[in-house]
């Protein structure tokens, strides 16, 4: 803003938002330059959670790297576990027993539900409604109970193995999962009644931070953030892996129902609808799951052949692609992980220009970023 | 107060020797202490109820550790606030920083003075009651702005600026929405306003049911007052998820406690004004509390008033734990584009109604049809 000659001289205010801030979803730091309440520039400063996950991969064996993938996205550790397992199996061409693939899909989709629940809950909390957050936590708790049953852990599961999963589902697990799905599905309508179509909530999200489809593609957005712009791209459908082709589900896209296509509300609604689709997938998987072993025979000292591979899978926060080079030794030669959240942050500065401070919070929430994915 | 002192001196010959000013001073101090004790008790219990209500709404238990079922939690919180280190940031403006909580607390507490708790229970029945409330609660904005500025923290400053803009904007619709009650009673005194809603009509004597405009006016008042006291969905000045905690971010210990208490005090004042101006105040339906023996009349009317006011407070808590927050531009738009014009039109409607129907309300007219 330029000061007129006879007016008070004004200057823009630089505010430090984060790394400790309730709405940056972790240790994201944003340097805001504001003109009053209007943000003229918001520069994300990432790296506070950098732990060298890719470098660590070069120092541990393929099996030992599994627990590190838990920390890649702690809200969707199952998806990251499986992504690593699928990558190594693709590299070494390992046949995985079918029951293991079904179990992987079940836990991945359950984890997608619990991850989207956190996205939904923390988003409403960001918007000032604290109650739905606790409802989301209540439901997530039950998913955690299920995971505790199958692998003993509630946050960092370390469940997948190269060649299968660590253990078969204990007796009663599939029934309990079904019970949870029956309980959970009506809750989605409850959320919609409570908050999704609340007038204030819609006003806060609709038409805010619109990302047109071309821009979303150009910036390489993936996952719900891309689908929110109306692009029906889902790796589970478009580049099927595991046993996903056997399931019937819909790819949820933004419709612009309350504002413009690609606004925050669309991205939010995509997640709500995806939870419903995940419920559908888990139901079908439970109905179709075959009997049999859950772990293929993999040598104890596992040395994949020399070569390189790239495998991408659909995680709750977009495409997680793992590029892996093997030199034939027990350790990977090079490991590179492409995550949805990191790519999304590229768009952050552009999309927040000219918004209000409260909208910056809305944008961070609608991207559903998670910091370990950004910093790795 | 002086009249009360004279009657007291007459009634109690023991006081005969004391000078009148001393008795008056004693009475003023005594009533101030009583009101302060009530305010603090309400604010303490209110914070406990708020957390219990929040627990119920959010499918969790709420405080349950201190005392049976957690009812002593507010005492523990109070002790904690008093004992905590009082931190003043190095770069803060020390004088203003220390001054700000008092402005906020005094602004909120002073309004308790004119709250008509019962037929004879009012600390001071000022003849400008409503103006007085509007005036002293405006003091809060000074304190909030001071707190935001003196903290030397950008988040606090933003919170303070938001609060100032918000309180100033919403004061207009709040005032406009209260005027119908003043018009009907023909007086600014809150006791007169409450008395005007008595009579034989029971709850239909309330201003809420006086005519369609007053009915509407109640909701306008309640909405605007929520905003004026920074309650959700208008809690932008302390928007936790945006501004961390707004203007009071740098405060700790009892200075923070004063902001906290003032917030609950404001809540009660809003509820009390809504009760007094629209919901019949301390009037007990079909009973002339004024004609009862002093003790029983006051106890009964106090009970009725508090029941109504607490019901309003509970509704505010319910709203608080349900709705999301508006954005600052939406908040301003709502005040200047919707609430202010609506309250003006409403005021015009009430005035015309009173002019055309000679001050009679719908229930009154229906009653007169049946003799």
Interface residues (C-beta under 8 A of the other chain):
Chain A: X13 X15 X16 X21 X22 X23 X36 X37 X124 X125 X126 X127 X128 X129 X130 X131 X134 X135 X138 X194 X195 X198 X200 X201 X203 X204 X356 X357 X358 X359 X361
Chain B: X54 X57 X58 X59 X60 X154 X155 X158 X161 X162 X232 X233 X235 X236 X239 X240 X241 X242 X243 X244 X321 X322 X323 X324 X325 X326 X327 X328 X329 X330
